[in-house]
C-alpha cells in the first residue's frame, strides 16, 4: 500500500509541475505582448530517501527550452528527467529526440491536442529511464561518464 501511495505522490508532483509550465506557456494567446512559448524544468531524485524535487527554468525562447545546463543538484540528489512544453507543436521535435538520446535522460514533452488550448498530452522523448546512476549527477550522457 505504501508503494502505491508513493508512486501516486511522484506522479502528482510531476503532473502538477507540467501543468504549471503549460499554463505559463501562454497557449492560445497571441497579441502584441504575449506569445505562446516553451517552459520547462528538471526532475531530481534524492538518492537517500527517493523523494523527487522539481526545478523550473526560465523561459527564454518562443520555440525552445534551454535544457542545458541543468541546475546543479543538491547534495544526495541526481537529475532523473527533464520536461518542457510545446505550446504549438503537437509532438517532440526531431531535435528534442536526438538531443535527449544523447543526454541519456528522459524528457517529458507536453504537447497540444489539436483544436484544444486547455488540453495537452505528455509525450516521451529520449530514453524511457535514466539508465544508471553511476555517472555525472546532471546529464549522464549516452555512455554514462564518471561516477559521482
Secondary structure, 3 states (H helix, E strand, C coil): CHHHHHHHHHHHHHHHHHHHHHHHCCCCCECCCCECCCCEEEEEEECCCCCEEEEECCCCCCCCCCCCCCCCCCCCEEEEEEEEEECCCCCCCHHHHHHHHHHCCEEEEEEEECCEEEEEEEEEECCCCCCCCCCCCCCCCCCCCCCC
